[in-house]
Amino acid sequence: ELENQLTAKSKALDELKQSLASNGSAEQTPEAQSLRIAELCEMKDSIVNQVAQLKASMESVLEQWRAYDEIYAEVSLMTTRYLYCIDQCKPSGEEASLEALKKQVKTLQ
């Protein structure tokens, strides 16, 4: 959207250059007009560069978020699996015997 707005403003600036070049202005000298237009062009170029940098930065951030989402889904799945395994390996009674605990250790290994 910013790039589209900059394109529109660039066209408007070009039209202004042409209009001032053909009509002139009684309020400002041609030199002052040229300096002002040059300043506007420099500002526009600076903004175009900043938008390009912002776009590259945002693409990098988006890629990092995609990687985060993939890793998060994987960790979430692993956590669910581990919780299921832990739940399945609980001793059946409230008080576990030594033999039941040894059996559970073997199951876990």
C-alpha positions, -999 to 999 in steps of 0.1 A, spaced: 0 0 0 29 24 9 45 16 -24 13 24 -43 10 57 -25 46 65 -32 40 58 -69 10 81 -69 30 109 -51 59 104 -76 35 110 -105 21 140 -87 56 154 -82 64 148 -119 32 166 -129 42 195 -106 76 197 -122 61 199 -156 35 224 -146 60 247 -130 84 243 -159 58 253 -184 38 279 -163 64 293 -139 52 311 -108 51 348 -99 56 340 -62 90 322 -65 120 325 -88 127 296 -111 158 289 -91 138 287 -58 113 264 -75 140 241 -88 156 239 -54 122 231 -37 115 204 -64 149 189 -59 143 188 -21 110 171 -27 126 146 -50 153 138 -24 127 134 3 107 111 -20 138 90 -27 146 88 9 111 75 17 113 50 -11 145 36 3 130 35 38 100 16 25 122 -9 7 142 -14 39 110 -18 59 96 -43 34 128 -64 36 127 -63 73 90 -73 74 96 -102 51 124 -114 74 101 -111 104 73 -129 86 97 -157 77 108 -160 114 72 -162 125 65 -190 100 95 -209 114 83 -202 150 48 -215 141 62 -247 126 85 -253 156 57 -245 181 34 -270 164 61 -296 166 69 -289 203 32 -289 211 27 -323 195 57 -337 213 44 -324 246 11 -340 240 28 -373 233 49 -371 264 19 -363 286 1 -392 271 30 -415 278 34 -402 314 -4 -407 319 -1 -443 306 28 -452 328 13 -441 361 10 -469 388 -25 -484 391 -29 -480 428 -23 -452 452 6 -470 469 29 -486 445 50 -516 455 87 -520 447 79 -546 421 53 -522 404 79 -494 404 105 -517 388 81 -527 361 72 -490 355 110 -482 351 114 -509 325 83 -496 306 97 -461 306 132 -473 295 
